[in-house]
Amino acid sequence: MFEEANRDIAAGIAQSHRRKRELRLETAVRAIDALLFQLEELNLQGVDRVPSALRERASLILEGVPVPADDAEREALRLRYRVVPLMDVLFLAQEMLFRARDPERAHDLDEDALVS
């Protein structure tokens, strides 16, 4: 009886942790979407440099991305100061978040997809 209760409690805790993790990943993806929208607006206006406030937001978002095991991807996640390269970094970060949410997701990033 106690063993069954302990198993139920452990299962409930594990489920709660999974839901919290999923929520964190979804929140990060939405934050990236919002930032990408702002960067696209700047790009359409011909602005080349990322304003400091947006760089700070991008930095905070990138800190929450699960650290990739691959050195090339880790280097590719560096904060950029130009609009288009930062957008590329954020798309890569978003892809990493999708992979964290679904490990079975294709891992077909070719070298051109990594920001240099």
C-alpha positions in Angstrom: 0.0 0.0 0.0 2.8 2.5 0.9 4.8 1.4 -2.1 1.9 2.1 -4.4 1.4 5.5 -2.8 5.1 6.3 -3.1 5.0 5.2 -6.8 2.0 7.5 -7.4 3.7 10.4 -5.7 6.9 9.8 -7.7 4.9 9.6 -10.9 3.1 12.9 -10.1 6.4 14.7 -9.3 7.9 13.5 -12.6 4.9 14.6 -14.5 5.0 18.0 -12.8 8.7 18.4 -13.7 7.9 17.5 -17.4 5.1 20.0 -17.5 7.3 22.7 -16.0 10.1 21.9 -18.5 7.7 22.0 -21.4 6.4 25.4 -20.3 9.9 26.8 -20.0 10.7 25.6 -23.5 7.5 27.0 -24.9 8.1 30.3 -23.2 11.6 30.5 -24.7 10.3 29.7 -28.2 7.7 32.5 -27.9 10.2 35.0 -26.6 12.4 34.2 -29.6 9.5 34.6 -31.9 8.8 38.0 -30.5 12.4 39.1 -30.7 12.6 37.8 -34.3 9.6 39.9 -35.2 11.3 43.0 -33.8 14.5 42.2 -35.6 12.7 41.6 -38.9 11.1 45.1 -38.5 14.5 46.6 -38.0 15.8 44.7 -41.0 13.0 46.0 -43.2 13.8 49.5 -42.0 17.4 49.1 -43.1 18.8 49.1 -39.6 22.0 47.1 -39.5 23.0 47.2 -35.8 21.0 45.6 -33.0 20.0 48.1 -30.3 21.4 47.4 -26.9 18.0 46.7 -25.3 17.3 44.0 -27.9 20.9 42.5 -27.5 20.2 42.3 -23.8 17.0 40.5 -24.3 18.6 38.1 -26.8 21.4 37.4 -24.3 18.9 36.5 -21.6 17.0 34.2 -24.0 20.2 32.5 -25.2 21.3 31.8 -21.6 18.1 29.7 -21.3 18.8 27.5 -24.3 20.0 24.0 -23.4 23.8 24.0 -23.9 24.6 22.0 -27.0 27.2 19.3 -26.9 28.5 20.2 -30.3 31.3 22.9 -30.1 30.2 24.3 -33.5 26.7 24.9 -32.3 27.9 26.3 -29.0 30.0 28.8 -30.9 27.1 29.5 -33.3 25.0 30.6 -30.3 27.2 33.6 -29.5 25.4 36.9 -29.3 25.7 39.0 -32.5 25.6 42.8 -33.0 24.2 42.9 -36.5 20.5 42.3 -37.2 20.6 39.4 -39.7 23.3 37.4 -38.0 21.5 37.7 -34.7 18.3 36.5 -36.4 20.3 33.4 -37.6 21.5 32.8 -34.1 17.9 33.0 -32.8 16.6 30.6 -35.4 19.3 28.1 -34.4 18.5 28.6 -30.7 14.8 27.9 -31.6 15.8 24.7 -33.4 17.7 23.6 -30.3 14.7 24.2 -28.2 12.6 22.2 -30.5 15.1 19.4 -30.3 15.1 19.6 -26.5 11.4 19.3 -26.5 11.4 16.4 -29.0 14.8 14.5 -29.1 13.6 12.5 -32.0 13.5 15.6 -34.2 15.8 15.5 -37.1 19.3 16.7 -36.4 20.1 17.7 -40.0 21.8 21.0 -39.5 24.4 21.4 -42.2 27.5 23.5 -41.8 25.9 26.4 -43.7 23.1 26.7 -41.1 25.7 27.4 -38.4 26.5 31.1 -38.0 30.2 31.8 -38.5 
